Amino acid sequence: MYDVIVIGAGISGSVSAKILADGGYRVLLVDRLTPPRNKVCSGVQLKYMEKIIGEKIPDDVLCNNKLRKIRVTIPSGKVLHGKMDLLNFWREDFDFWLNGLAINAGVETQWNRVVSSIKQKKESVVVKLGKDDFEARYVIGADGLSPTSFSRRWLKPELFSNKVTGSSLNYYFKGKSLVPSDTLHIFYRRDLSDLMYSWLYYKDDLLVVGTSSLEKLKHHADVFLKKVRKEFNLQGEKVRQDGYVTQSKGGIVLGKERVLLVGDAAGFLDLYRGVGMDSAALSGRICAKSLCKALETGVDGLKIYGREASRLVNNTIKNMKKQEQRYASDKALDESFSPIYIYKATLLIAWAKLWNKFCRPEELVLLPP
Protein backbone atom coordinates (compact mmCIF):
# COMPACT_ATOMS: atom_id res chain seq x y z
CA MET A 1 0.00 0.00 0.00
CA TYR A 2 1.46 3.34 -1.09
CA ASP A 3 0.36 6.70 0.19
CA VAL A 4 0.40 8.16 -3.33
CA ILE A 5 0.97 6.81 -6.84
CA VAL A 6 2.05 9.45 -9.35
CA ILE A 7 1.41 8.69 -13.03
CA GLY A 8 3.82 10.55 -15.31
CA ALA A 9 7.44 11.49 -14.57
CA GLY A 10 7.51 14.92 -16.20
CA ILE A 11 7.77 18.21 -14.33
CA SER A 12 4.49 18.14 -12.40
CA GLY A 13 4.79 14.45 -11.54
CA SER A 14 8.39 14.61 -10.37
CA VAL A 15 7.85 17.78 -8.31
CA SER A 16 4.77 16.38 -6.56
CA ALA A 17 6.45 13.00 -5.93
CA LYS A 18 9.54 14.64 -4.40
CA ILE A 19 7.56 16.91 -2.08
CA LEU A 20 5.42 14.02 -0.84
CA ALA A 21 8.49 11.88 -0.22
CA ASP A 22 10.15 14.79 1.60
CA GLY A 23 7.07 14.80 3.83
CA GLY A 24 7.74 11.20 4.82
CA TYR A 25 5.14 9.51 2.61
CA ARG A 26 5.60 6.37 0.53
CA VAL A 27 5.34 7.34 -3.14
CA LEU A 28 5.45 5.37 -6.39
CA LEU A 29 6.34 7.28 -9.57
CA VAL A 30 5.23 5.59 -12.82
CA ASP A 31 6.06 6.39 -16.44
CA ARG A 32 5.32 4.64 -19.72
CA LEU A 33 8.93 5.25 -20.84
CA THR A 34 12.32 4.86 -19.19
CA PRO A 35 14.03 8.18 -18.38
CA PRO A 36 15.81 10.04 -19.79
CA ARG A 37 13.30 10.47 -22.62
CA ASN A 38 12.75 13.19 -25.19
CA LYS A 39 10.07 15.77 -24.45
CA VAL A 40 8.70 18.21 -27.00
CA CYS A 41 8.85 21.57 -25.24
CA SER A 42 10.53 24.97 -25.50
CA GLY A 43 12.58 24.34 -22.37
CA VAL A 44 12.68 28.07 -21.59
CA GLN A 45 11.57 29.23 -18.17
CA LEU A 46 11.83 32.06 -15.65
CA LYS A 47 14.23 31.90 -12.70
CA TYR A 48 11.41 31.49 -10.17
CA MET A 49 11.12 27.89 -11.35
CA GLU A 50 13.88 27.11 -8.85
CA LYS A 51 11.74 28.43 -5.99
CA ILE A 52 8.80 26.27 -7.04
CA ILE A 53 10.99 23.17 -7.23
CA GLY A 54 12.86 24.05 -4.06
CA GLU A 55 16.26 23.37 -5.62
CA LYS A 56 18.83 25.32 -7.60
CA ILE A 57 19.22 23.94 -11.12
CA PRO A 58 22.83 22.80 -11.71
CA ASP A 59 24.77 24.43 -14.53
CA ASP A 60 25.30 21.08 -16.25
CA VAL A 61 21.51 20.73 -16.66
CA LEU A 62 21.28 24.09 -18.45
CA CYS A 63 22.31 24.88 -22.03
CA ASN A 64 25.67 26.53 -22.65
CA ASN A 65 24.10 29.70 -24.05
CA LYS A 66 22.25 31.98 -21.64
CA LEU A 67 19.06 33.74 -22.78
CA ARG A 68 18.99 37.30 -21.42
CA LYS A 69 16.94 39.22 -24.00
CA ILE A 70 13.44 38.92 -25.48
CA ARG A 71 12.39 40.31 -28.86
CA VAL A 72 8.65 40.28 -29.60
CA THR A 73 7.26 40.99 -33.09
CA ILE A 74 3.53 41.81 -33.48
CA PRO A 75 1.36 41.87 -36.67
CA SER A 76 1.98 45.57 -37.39
CA GLY A 77 5.69 44.82 -37.64
CA LYS A 78 6.49 46.66 -34.44
CA VAL A 79 9.23 45.03 -32.37
CA LEU A 80 9.22 45.11 -28.56
CA HIS A 81 12.52 44.59 -26.72
CA GLY A 82 13.04 43.42 -23.17
CA LYS A 83 15.70 42.07 -20.82
CA MET A 84 15.09 39.06 -18.60
CA ASP A 85 17.35 36.23 -17.45
CA LEU A 86 15.78 32.97 -18.56
CA LEU A 87 16.53 29.34 -17.81
CA ASN A 88 17.35 27.48 -21.02
CA PHE A 89 17.43 23.68 -20.93
CA TRP A 90 16.63 20.53 -22.87
CA ARG A 91 13.60 18.88 -21.32
CA GLU A 92 15.28 15.48 -21.54
CA ASP A 93 18.04 16.69 -19.21
CA PHE A 94 15.79 18.78 -16.98
CA ASP A 95 13.17 16.08 -16.40
CA PHE A 96 15.89 13.47 -15.76
CA TRP A 97 17.38 15.75 -13.10
CA LEU A 98 13.93 16.11 -11.51
CA ASN A 99 13.54 12.33 -11.58
CA GLY A 100 16.81 12.08 -9.66
CA LEU A 101 15.60 14.55 -7.04
CA ALA A 102 12.48 12.45 -6.49
CA ILE A 103 14.44 9.19 -6.27
CA ASN A 104 16.96 10.71 -3.85
CA ALA A 105 14.02 11.79 -1.67
CA GLY A 106 12.93 8.15 -1.41
CA VAL A 107 10.41 7.86 -4.27
CA GLU A 108 10.06 4.34 -5.71
CA THR A 109 9.75 4.01 -9.50
CA GLN A 110 8.20 1.81 -12.14
CA TRP A 111 9.61 2.70 -15.59
CA ASN A 112 8.38 1.49 -18.96
CA ARG A 113 5.01 0.58 -17.45
CA VAL A 114 1.71 1.51 -19.09
CA VAL A 115 -1.38 2.21 -16.98
CA SER A 116 -4.24 0.03 -18.21
CA SER A 117 -6.87 0.86 -15.59
CA ILE A 118 -7.68 2.85 -12.48
CA LYS A 119 -10.24 1.63 -9.98
CA GLN A 120 -11.46 3.80 -7.12
CA LYS A 121 -12.32 2.08 -3.85
CA LYS A 122 -13.79 3.67 -0.73
CA GLU A 123 -10.49 4.62 0.87
CA SER A 124 -7.91 3.79 -1.80
CA VAL A 125 -7.23 3.54 -5.53
CA VAL A 126 -5.95 0.54 -7.48
CA VAL A 127 -3.75 1.25 -10.51
CA LYS A 128 -3.11 -1.62 -12.92
CA LEU A 129 0.26 -1.65 -14.69
CA GLY A 130 0.10 -4.50 -17.17
CA LYS A 131 -0.99 -7.48 -15.08
CA ASP A 132 0.18 -6.01 -11.78
CA ASP A 133 -1.99 -4.12 -9.31
CA PHE A 134 -0.62 -1.28 -7.18
CA GLU A 135 -2.73 0.32 -4.48
CA ALA A 136 -2.51 3.76 -2.87
CA ARG A 137 -4.57 6.09 -0.76
CA TYR A 138 -4.40 8.71 -3.54
CA VAL A 139 -3.34 8.88 -7.19
CA ILE A 140 -1.93 11.92 -8.98
CA GLY A 141 -2.39 11.99 -12.75
CA ALA A 142 0.54 13.90 -14.24
CA ASP A 143 0.69 12.30 -17.68
CA GLY A 144 -0.29 15.30 -19.80
CA LEU A 145 -2.60 15.73 -22.77
CA SER A 146 -0.97 13.63 -25.48
CA PRO A 147 -2.94 10.87 -27.26
CA THR A 148 -1.11 8.31 -25.07
CA SER A 149 -2.04 9.97 -21.76
CA PHE A 150 -4.44 8.08 -19.51
CA SER A 151 -5.51 9.99 -16.39
CA ARG A 152 -7.50 12.87 -17.91
CA ARG A 153 -9.01 10.58 -20.54
CA TRP A 154 -10.10 8.16 -17.80
CA LEU A 155 -11.73 10.93 -15.76
CA LYS A 156 -13.25 12.94 -18.63
CA PRO A 157 -13.51 10.84 -21.82
CA GLU A 158 -16.03 13.31 -23.23
CA LEU A 159 -13.25 15.91 -23.52
CA PHE A 160 -11.43 13.80 -26.13
CA SER A 161 -12.17 13.26 -29.81
CA ASN A 162 -10.35 12.58 -33.08
CA LYS A 163 -10.06 16.32 -33.75
CA VAL A 164 -6.72 18.01 -33.11
CA THR A 165 -7.14 20.81 -30.58
CA GLY A 166 -3.52 21.95 -30.42
CA SER A 167 -0.12 21.14 -31.88
CA SER A 168 3.45 22.37 -32.12
CA LEU A 169 6.49 21.62 -34.28
CA ASN A 170 10.20 22.35 -33.79
CA TYR A 171 12.90 22.32 -36.45
CA TYR A 172 16.52 22.20 -35.23
CA PHE A 173 19.26 23.62 -37.45
CA LYS A 174 23.02 23.40 -37.21
CA GLY A 175 24.78 26.20 -39.08
CA LYS A 176 24.98 29.98 -39.18
CA SER A 177 22.36 32.70 -38.72
CA LEU A 178 21.97 36.30 -37.58
CA VAL A 179 20.04 35.21 -34.48
CA PRO A 180 21.96 36.29 -31.34
CA SER A 181 22.65 33.35 -29.03
CA ASP A 182 21.38 35.32 -26.00
CA THR A 183 18.01 36.34 -27.47
CA LEU A 184 14.60 34.66 -27.51
CA HIS A 185 12.57 35.82 -30.53
CA ILE A 186 8.78 35.54 -30.28
CA PHE A 187 6.45 36.28 -33.22
CA TYR A 188 2.78 37.04 -32.58
CA ARG A 189 1.50 36.73 -36.16
CA ARG A 190 -1.59 34.81 -37.13
CA ASP A 191 -0.11 33.83 -40.50
CA LEU A 192 2.70 32.05 -38.62
CA SER A 193 0.65 30.63 -35.73
CA ASP A 194 -3.13 30.53 -35.25
CA LEU A 195 -2.85 29.20 -31.69
CA MET A 196 -0.16 30.92 -29.61
CA TYR A 197 3.00 32.28 -31.26
CA SER A 198 6.18 31.23 -33.10
CA TRP A 199 9.64 31.11 -31.49
CA LEU A 200 13.25 31.34 -32.55
CA TYR A 201 16.32 30.92 -30.34
CA TYR A 202 19.43 28.84 -29.73
CA LYS A 203 19.84 25.77 -27.55
CA ASP A 204 23.58 25.19 -27.32
CA ASP A 205 24.68 25.21 -30.97
CA LEU A 206 21.28 24.35 -32.47
CA LEU A 207 18.83 26.97 -33.72
CA VAL A 208 15.24 26.14 -32.75
CA VAL A 209 12.61 27.25 -35.28
CA GLY A 210 9.19 26.43 -33.87
CA THR A 211 5.52 27.27 -34.06
CA SER A 212 2.13 26.21 -32.72
CA SER A 213 -1.15 25.73 -34.52
CA LEU A 214 -4.76 24.62 -34.37
CA GLU A 215 -4.81 23.71 -38.06
CA LYS A 216 -2.23 23.43 -40.86
CA LEU A 217 0.74 23.00 -38.54
CA LYS A 218 3.18 21.93 -41.27
CA HIS A 219 2.11 24.88 -43.42
CA HIS A 220 2.67 27.40 -40.64
CA ALA A 221 6.01 25.83 -39.73
CA ASP A 222 7.27 25.99 -43.31
CA VAL A 223 6.09 29.59 -43.79
CA PHE A 224 7.90 30.58 -40.61
CA LEU A 225 11.05 28.72 -41.67
CA LYS A 226 11.04 30.56 -45.00
CA LYS A 227 10.82 33.87 -43.13
CA VAL A 228 13.69 32.88 -40.84
CA ARG A 229 15.89 31.86 -43.77
CA LYS A 230 15.36 35.25 -45.41
CA GLU A 231 15.29 37.62 -42.44
CA PHE A 232 18.03 35.96 -40.37
CA ASN A 233 20.12 34.54 -43.22
CA LEU A 234 19.85 31.01 -41.90
CA GLN A 235 22.41 28.75 -43.54
CA GLY A 236 22.80 25.17 -42.48
CA GLU A 237 21.07 21.82 -42.34
CA LYS A 238 18.10 20.58 -40.37
CA VAL A 239 19.40 17.90 -38.03
CA ARG A 240 16.16 16.93 -36.27
CA GLN A 241 12.54 17.84 -35.71
CA ASP A 242 9.91 16.96 -33.15
CA GLY A 243 6.26 17.73 -32.66
CA TYR A 244 3.36 17.49 -30.26
CA VAL A 245 -0.36 17.08 -30.74
CA THR A 246 -3.36 16.89 -28.43
CA GLN A 247 -6.97 15.94 -29.03
CA SER A 248 -8.29 17.12 -25.68
CA LYS A 249 -10.60 20.08 -25.26
CA GLY A 250 -9.53 22.79 -22.84
CA GLY A 251 -10.81 23.33 -19.35
CA ILE A 252 -9.58 22.71 -15.83
CA VAL A 253 -10.17 19.27 -14.28
CA LEU A 254 -8.66 18.90 -10.81
CA GLY A 255 -9.82 15.33 -10.27
CA LYS A 256 -12.47 13.08 -8.84
CA GLU A 257 -12.59 11.49 -5.38
CA ARG A 258 -9.07 10.11 -4.76
CA VAL A 259 -7.62 10.73 -8.23
CA LEU A 260 -6.17 14.25 -8.64
CA LEU A 261 -4.75 15.84 -11.80
CA VAL A 262 -1.84 18.25 -12.16
CA GLY A 263 0.01 20.05 -14.96
CA ASP A 264 -1.25 19.64 -18.52
CA ALA A 265 -3.45 16.73 -17.46
CA ALA A 266 -5.39 19.14 -15.25
CA GLY A 267 -5.54 21.74 -18.04
CA PHE A 268 -2.92 24.14 -16.66
CA LEU A 269 -1.57 25.06 -20.10
CA ASP A 270 -1.60 28.85 -20.41
CA LEU A 271 -1.59 29.84 -24.09
CA TYR A 272 -1.94 33.53 -23.23
CA ARG A 273 1.36 33.53 -21.36
CA GLY A 274 2.73 30.95 -23.76
CA VAL A 275 4.10 28.65 -21.08
CA GLY A 276 3.05 25.58 -19.14
CA MET A 277 6.11 24.38 -17.24
CA ASP A 278 5.76 26.81 -14.33
CA SER A 279 2.04 26.05 -14.06
CA ALA A 280 2.88 22.33 -14.13
CA ALA A 281 5.46 22.64 -11.37
CA LEU A 282 3.27 24.93 -9.27
CA SER A 283 0.19 22.72 -9.56
CA GLY A 284 2.33 19.68 -8.68
CA ARG A 285 3.65 21.47 -5.62
CA ILE A 286 0.21 22.66 -4.49
CA CYS A 287 -1.29 19.20 -5.01
CA ALA A 288 1.51 17.51 -3.07
CA LYS A 289 1.23 19.96 -0.16
CA SER A 290 -2.55 19.44 -0.17
CA LEU A 291 -2.17 15.66 0.00
CA CYS A 292 0.41 15.94 2.79
CA LYS A 293 -2.24 17.79 4.77
CA ALA A 294 -4.95 15.33 3.77
CA LEU A 295 -2.90 12.28 4.69
CA GLU A 296 -2.05 13.84 8.04
CA THR A 297 -5.54 15.00 9.01
CA GLY A 298 -7.88 12.67 7.11
CA VAL A 299 -9.59 15.62 5.39
CA ASP A 300 -10.58 15.09 1.73
CA GLY A 301 -7.50 15.73 -0.42
CA LEU A 302 -9.38 16.95 -3.49
CA LYS A 303 -11.22 19.51 -1.39
CA ILE A 304 -7.96 20.89 0.01
CA TYR A 305 -6.36 20.90 -3.46
CA GLY A 306 -9.34 22.74 -4.94
CA ARG A 307 -9.08 25.43 -2.29
CA GLU A 308 -5.31 25.84 -2.46
CA ALA A 309 -5.21 25.85 -6.28
CA SER A 310 -8.12 28.29 -6.70
CA ARG A 311 -5.97 31.27 -7.68
CA LEU A 312 -4.03 29.23 -10.26
CA VAL A 313 -7.32 27.89 -11.63
CA ASN A 314 -8.95 31.33 -11.84
CA ASN A 315 -5.93 32.94 -13.50
CA THR A 316 -5.67 30.13 -16.06
CA ILE A 317 -9.36 30.40 -16.96
CA LYS A 318 -9.09 34.20 -17.18
CA ASN A 319 -6.11 33.89 -19.53
CA MET A 320 -7.96 31.38 -21.71
CA LYS A 321 -10.63 34.02 -22.34
CA LYS A 322 -8.01 36.72 -22.96
CA GLN A 323 -6.29 34.49 -25.52
CA GLU A 324 -9.54 33.99 -27.44
CA GLN A 325 -10.01 37.75 -27.60
CA ARG A 326 -6.38 38.37 -28.55
CA TYR A 327 -6.50 36.02 -31.56
CA ALA A 328 -9.87 37.23 -32.85
CA SER A 329 -8.09 39.42 -35.45
CA ASP A 330 -4.75 41.02 -36.29
CA LYS A 331 -6.09 44.28 -34.90
CA ALA A 332 -7.01 42.65 -31.59
CA LEU A 333 -3.58 40.99 -31.47
CA ASP A 334 -1.83 44.32 -32.04
CA GLU A 335 -3.99 46.06 -29.45
CA SER A 336 -3.10 43.42 -26.86
CA PHE A 337 0.42 44.92 -27.01
CA SER A 338 -0.68 48.55 -26.87
CA PRO A 339 1.40 51.13 -24.93
CA ILE A 340 -1.10 51.06 -22.05
CA TYR A 341 -0.78 47.25 -21.90
CA ILE A 342 3.02 47.48 -21.88
CA TYR A 343 2.88 50.11 -19.13
CA LYS A 344 0.55 48.03 -16.95
CA ALA A 345 2.56 44.87 -17.61
CA THR A 346 5.80 46.61 -16.61
CA LEU A 347 4.28 47.74 -13.31
CA LEU A 348 2.82 44.28 -12.66
CA ILE A 349 6.12 42.54 -13.39
CA ALA A 350 7.95 44.88 -10.99
CA TRP A 351 5.38 44.21 -8.27
CA ALA A 352 5.36 40.46 -8.94
CA LYS A 353 9.16 40.20 -8.75
CA LEU A 354 9.09 41.83 -5.33
CA TRP A 355 6.18 39.65 -4.17
CA ASN A 356 7.78 36.47 -5.50
CA LYS A 357 10.98 37.21 -3.60
CA PHE A 358 9.30 36.95 -0.21
CA CYS A 359 6.12 34.87 -0.68
CA ARG A 360 5.65 31.14 -0.14
CA PRO A 361 6.35 29.10 -3.31
CA GLU A 362 2.66 28.15 -3.49
CA GLU A 363 1.75 31.86 -3.71
CA LEU A 364 4.02 32.78 -6.62
CA VAL A 365 2.64 35.10 -9.31
CA LEU A 366 3.36 33.53 -12.70
CA LEU A 367 4.79 35.75 -15.43
CA PRO A 368 4.52 37.30 -17.96
CA PRO A 369 1.15 38.87 -17.06
C-alpha positions as CSV (number, residue, x, y, z in Angstrom):
1,M,0.0,0.0,0.0
2,Y,1.5,3.3,-1.1
3,D,0.4,6.7,0.2
4,V,0.4,8.2,-3.3
5,I,1.0,6.8,-6.8
6,V,2.0,9.4,-9.4
7,I,1.4,8.7,-13.0
8,G,3.8,10.6,-15.3
9,A,7.4,11.5,-14.6
10,G,7.5,14.9,-16.2
11,I,7.8,18.2,-14.3
12,S,4.5,18.1,-12.4
13,G,4.8,14.5,-11.5
14,S,8.4,14.6,-10.4
15,V,7.8,17.8,-8.3
16,S,4.8,16.4,-6.6
17,A,6.4,13.0,-5.9
18,K,9.5,14.6,-4.4
19,I,7.6,16.9,-2.1
20,L,5.4,14.0,-0.8
21,A,8.5,11.9,-0.2
22,D,10.2,14.8,1.6
23,G,7.1,14.8,3.8
24,G,7.7,11.2,4.8
25,Y,5.1,9.5,2.6
26,R,5.6,6.4,0.5
27,V,5.3,7.3,-3.1
28,L,5.5,5.4,-6.4
29,L,6.3,7.3,-9.6
30,V,5.2,5.6,-12.8
31,D,6.1,6.4,-16.4
32,R,5.3,4.6,-19.7
33,L,8.9,5.2,-20.8
34,T,12.3,4.9,-19.2
35,P,14.0,8.2,-18.4
36,P,15.8,10.0,-19.8
37,R,13.3,10.5,-22.6
38,N,12.8,13.2,-25.2
39,K,10.1,15.8,-24.4
40,V,8.7,18.2,-27.0
41,C,8.8,21.6,-25.2
42,S,10.5,25.0,-25.5
43,G,12.6,24.3,-22.4
44,V,12.7,28.1,-21.6
45,Q,11.6,29.2,-18.2
46,L,11.8,32.1,-15.7
47,K,14.2,31.9,-12.7
48,Y,11.4,31.5,-10.2
49,M,11.1,27.9,-11.4
50,E,13.9,27.1,-8.8
51,K,11.7,28.4,-6.0
52,I,8.8,26.3,-7.0
53,I,11.0,23.2,-7.2
54,G,12.9,24.1,-4.1
55,E,16.3,23.4,-5.6
56,K,18.8,25.3,-7.6
57,I,19.2,23.9,-11.1
58,P,22.8,22.8,-11.7
59,D,24.8,24.4,-14.5
60,D,25.3,21.1,-16.3
61,V,21.5,20.7,-16.7
62,L,21.3,24.1,-18.5
63,C,22.3,24.9,-22.0
64,N,25.7,26.5,-22.6
65,N,24.1,29.7,-24.0
66,K,22.2,32.0,-21.6
67,L,19.1,33.7,-22.8
68,R,19.0,37.3,-21.4
69,K,16.9,39.2,-24.0
70,I,13.4,38.9,-25.5
71,R,12.4,40.3,-28.9
72,V,8.6,40.3,-29.6
73,T,7.3,41.0,-33.1
74,I,3.5,41.8,-33.5
75,P,1.4,41.9,-36.7
76,S,2.0,45.6,-37.4
77,G,5.7,44.8,-37.6
78,K,6.5,46.7,-34.4
79,V,9.2,45.0,-32.4
80,L,9.2,45.1,-28.6
81,H,12.5,44.6,-26.7
82,G,13.0,43.4,-23.2
83,K,15.7,42.1,-20.8
84,M,15.1,39.1,-18.6
85,D,17.4,36.2,-17.4
86,L,15.8,33.0,-18.6
87,L,16.5,29.3,-17.8
88,N,17.4,27.5,-21.0
89,F,17.4,23.7,-20.9
90,W,16.6,20.5,-22.9
91,R,13.6,18.9,-21.3
92,E,15.3,15.5,-21.5
93,D,18.0,16.7,-19.2
94,F,15.8,18.8,-17.0
95,D,13.2,16.1,-16.4
96,F,15.9,13.5,-15.8
97,W,17.4,15.8,-13.1
98,L,13.9,16.1,-11.5
99,N,13.5,12.3,-11.6
100,G,16.8,12.1,-9.7
101,L,15.6,14.6,-7.0
102,A,12.5,12.5,-6.5
103,I,14.4,9.2,-6.3
104,N,17.0,10.7,-3.8
105,A,14.0,11.8,-1.7
106,G,12.9,8.1,-1.4
107,V,10.4,7.9,-4.3
108,E,10.1,4.3,-5.7
109,T,9.7,4.0,-9.5
110,Q,8.2,1.8,-12.1
111,W,9.6,2.7,-15.6
112,N,8.4,1.5,-19.0
113,R,5.0,0.6,-17.4
114,V,1.7,1.5,-19.1
115,V,-1.4,2.2,-17.0
116,S,-4.2,0.0,-18.2
117,S,-6.9,0.9,-15.6
118,I,-7.7,2.9,-12.5
119,K,-10.2,1.6,-10.0
120,Q,-11.5,3.8,-7.1
121,K,-12.3,2.1,-3.8
122,K,-13.8,3.7,-0.7
123,E,-10.5,4.6,0.9
124,S,-7.9,3.8,-1.8
125,V,-7.2,3.5,-5.5
126,V,-5.9,0.5,-7.5
127,V,-3.7,1.2,-10.5
128,K,-3.1,-1.6,-12.9
129,L,0.3,-1.7,-14.7
130,G,0.1,-4.5,-17.2
131,K,-1.0,-7.5,-15.1
132,D,0.2,-6.0,-11.8
133,D,-2.0,-4.1,-9.3
134,F,-0.6,-1.3,-7.2
135,E,-2.7,0.3,-4.5
136,A,-2.5,3.8,-2.9
137,R,-4.6,6.1,-0.8
138,Y,-4.4,8.7,-3.5
139,V,-3.3,8.9,-7.2
140,I,-1.9,11.9,-9.0
141,G,-2.4,12.0,-12.8
142,A,0.5,13.9,-14.2
143,D,0.7,12.3,-17.7
144,G,-0.3,15.3,-19.8
145,L,-2.6,15.7,-22.8
146,S,-1.0,13.6,-25.5
147,P,-2.9,10.9,-27.3
148,T,-1.1,8.3,-25.1
149,S,-2.0,10.0,-21.8
150,F,-4.4,8.1,-19.5
151,S,-5.5,10.0,-16.4
152,R,-7.5,12.9,-17.9
153,R,-9.0,10.6,-20.5
154,W,-10.1,8.2,-17.8
155,L,-11.7,10.9,-15.8
156,K,-13.2,12.9,-18.6
157,P,-13.5,10.8,-21.8
158,E,-16.0,13.3,-23.2
159,L,-13.3,15.9,-23.5
160,F,-11.4,13.8,-26.1
161,S,-12.2,13.3,-29.8
162,N,-10.4,12.6,-33.1
163,K,-10.1,16.3,-33.7
164,V,-6.7,18.0,-33.1
165,T,-7.1,20.8,-30.6
166,G,-3.5,22.0,-30.4
167,S,-0.1,21.1,-31.9
168,S,3.4,22.4,-32.1
169,L,6.5,21.6,-34.3
170,N,10.2,22.4,-33.8
171,Y,12.9,22.3,-36.5
172,Y,16.5,22.2,-35.2
173,F,19.3,23.6,-37.5
174,K,23.0,23.4,-37.2
175,G,24.8,26.2,-39.1
176,K,25.0,30.0,-39.2
177,S,22.4,32.7,-38.7
178,L,22.0,36.3,-37.6
179,V,20.0,35.2,-34.5
180,P,22.0,36.3,-31.3
181,S,22.6,33.3,-29.0
182,D,21.4,35.3,-26.0
183,T,18.0,36.3,-27.5
184,L,14.6,34.7,-27.5
185,H,12.6,35.8,-30.5
186,I,8.8,35.5,-30.3
187,F,6.5,36.3,-33.2
188,Y,2.8,37.0,-32.6
189,R,1.5,36.7,-36.2
190,R,-1.6,34.8,-37.1
191,D,-0.1,33.8,-40.5
192,L,2.7,32.0,-38.6
193,S,0.6,30.6,-35.7
194,D,-3.1,30.5,-35.3
195,L,-2.8,29.2,-31.7
196,M,-0.2,30.9,-29.6
197,Y,3.0,32.3,-31.3
198,S,6.2,31.2,-33.1
199,W,9.6,31.1,-31.5
200,L,13.3,31.3,-32.6
201,Y,16.3,30.9,-30.3
202,Y,19.4,28.8,-29.7
203,K,19.8,25.8,-27.6
204,D,23.6,25.2,-27.3
205,D,24.7,25.2,-31.0
206,L,21.3,24.3,-32.5
207,L,18.8,27.0,-33.7
208,V,15.2,26.1,-32.8
209,V,12.6,27.2,-35.3
210,G,9.2,26.4,-33.9
211,T,5.5,27.3,-34.1
212,S,2.1,26.2,-32.7
213,S,-1.1,25.7,-34.5
214,L,-4.8,24.6,-34.4
215,E,-4.8,23.7,-38.1
216,K,-2.2,23.4,-40.9
217,L,0.7,23.0,-38.5
218,K,3.2,21.9,-41.3
219,H,2.1,24.9,-43.4
220,H,2.7,27.4,-40.6
221,A,6.0,25.8,-39.7
222,D,7.3,26.0,-43.3
223,V,6.1,29.6,-43.8
224,F,7.9,30.6,-40.6
225,L,11.0,28.7,-41.7
226,K,11.0,30.6,-45.0
227,K,10.8,33.9,-43.1
228,V,13.7,32.9,-40.8
229,R,15.9,31.9,-43.8
230,K,15.4,35.2,-45.4
231,E,15.3,37.6,-42.4
232,F,18.0,36.0,-40.4
233,N,20.1,34.5,-43.2
234,L,19.8,31.0,-41.9
235,Q,22.4,28.8,-43.5
236,G,22.8,25.2,-42.5
237,E,21.1,21.8,-42.3
238,K,18.1,20.6,-40.4
239,V,19.4,17.9,-38.0
240,R,16.2,16.9,-36.3
241,Q,12.5,17.8,-35.7
242,D,9.9,17.0,-33.1
243,G,6.3,17.7,-32.7
244,Y,3.4,17.5,-30.3
245,V,-0.4,17.1,-30.7
246,T,-3.4,16.9,-28.4
247,Q,-7.0,15.9,-29.0
248,S,-8.3,17.1,-25.7
249,K,-10.6,20.1,-25.3
250,G,-9.5,22.8,-22.8
251,G,-10.8,23.3,-19.4
252,I,-9.6,22.7,-15.8
253,V,-10.2,19.3,-14.3
254,L,-8.7,18.9,-10.8
255,G,-9.8,15.3,-10.3
256,K,-12.5,13.1,-8.8
257,E,-12.6,11.5,-5.4
258,R,-9.1,10.1,-4.8
259,V,-7.6,10.7,-8.2
260,L,-6.2,14.3,-8.6
261,L,-4.8,15.8,-11.8
262,V,-1.8,18.3,-12.2
263,G,0.0,20.0,-15.0
264,D,-1.2,19.6,-18.5
265,A,-3.4,16.7,-17.5
266,A,-5.4,19.1,-15.3
267,G,-5.5,21.7,-18.0
268,F,-2.9,24.1,-16.7
269,L,-1.6,25.1,-20.1
270,D,-1.6,28.8,-20.4
271,L,-1.6,29.8,-24.1
272,Y,-1.9,33.5,-23.2
273,R,1.4,33.5,-21.4
274,G,2.7,30.9,-23.8
275,V,4.1,28.6,-21.1
276,G,3.0,25.6,-19.1
277,M,6.1,24.4,-17.2
278,D,5.8,26.8,-14.3
279,S,2.0,26.0,-14.1
280,A,2.9,22.3,-14.1
281,A,5.5,22.6,-11.4
282,L,3.3,24.9,-9.3
283,S,0.2,22.7,-9.6
284,G,2.3,19.7,-8.7
285,R,3.7,21.5,-5.6
286,I,0.2,22.7,-4.5
287,C,-1.3,19.2,-5.0
288,A,1.5,17.5,-3.1
289,K,1.2,20.0,-0.2
290,S,-2.6,19.4,-0.2
291,L,-2.2,15.7,0.0
292,C,0.4,15.9,2.8
293,K,-2.2,17.8,4.8
294,A,-5.0,15.3,3.8
295,L,-2.9,12.3,4.7
296,E,-2.0,13.8,8.0
297,T,-5.5,15.0,9.0
298,G,-7.9,12.7,7.1
299,V,-9.6,15.6,5.4
300,D,-10.6,15.1,1.7
301,G,-7.5,15.7,-0.4
302,L,-9.4,17.0,-3.5
303,K,-11.2,19.5,-1.4
304,I,-8.0,20.9,0.0
305,Y,-6.4,20.9,-3.5
306,G,-9.3,22.7,-4.9
307,R,-9.1,25.4,-2.3
308,E,-5.3,25.8,-2.5
309,A,-5.2,25.9,-6.3
310,S,-8.1,28.3,-6.7
311,R,-6.0,31.3,-7.7
312,L,-4.0,29.2,-10.3
313,V,-7.3,27.9,-11.6
314,N,-8.9,31.3,-11.8
315,N,-5.9,32.9,-13.5
316,T,-5.7,30.1,-16.1
317,I,-9.4,30.4,-17.0
318,K,-9.1,34.2,-17.2
319,N,-6.1,33.9,-19.5
320,M,-8.0,31.4,-21.7
321,K,-10.6,34.0,-22.3
322,K,-8.0,36.7,-23.0
323,Q,-6.3,34.5,-25.5
324,E,-9.5,34.0,-27.4
325,Q,-10.0,37.7,-27.6
326,R,-6.4,38.4,-28.6
327,Y,-6.5,36.0,-31.6
328,A,-9.9,37.2,-32.8
329,S,-8.1,39.4,-35.5
330,D,-4.7,41.0,-36.3
331,K,-6.1,44.3,-34.9
332,A,-7.0,42.6,-31.6
333,L,-3.6,41.0,-31.5
334,D,-1.8,44.3,-32.0
335,E,-4.0,46.1,-29.5
336,S,-3.1,43.4,-26.9
337,F,0.4,44.9,-27.0
338,S,-0.7,48.6,-26.9
339,P,1.4,51.1,-24.9
340,I,-1.1,51.1,-22.1
341,Y,-0.8,47.2,-21.9
342,I,3.0,47.5,-21.9
343,Y,2.9,50.1,-19.1
344,K,0.6,48.0,-17.0
345,A,2.6,44.9,-17.6
346,T,5.8,46.6,-16.6
347,L,4.3,47.7,-13.3
348,L,2.8,44.3,-12.7
349,I,6.1,42.5,-13.4
350,A,7.9,44.9,-11.0
351,W,5.4,44.2,-8.3
352,A,5.4,40.5,-8.9
353,K,9.2,40.2,-8.8
354,L,9.1,41.8,-5.3
355,W,6.2,39.6,-4.2
356,N,7.8,36.5,-5.5
357,K,11.0,37.2,-3.6
358,F,9.3,37.0,-0.2
359,C,6.1,34.9,-0.7
360,R,5.7,31.1,-0.1
361,P,6.4,29.1,-3.3
362,E,2.7,28.2,-3.5
363,E,1.8,31.9,-3.7
364,L,4.0,32.8,-6.6
365,V,2.6,35.1,-9.3
366,L,3.4,33.5,-12.7
367,L,4.8,35.7,-15.4
368,P,4.5,37.3,-18.0
369,P,1.2,38.9,-17.1
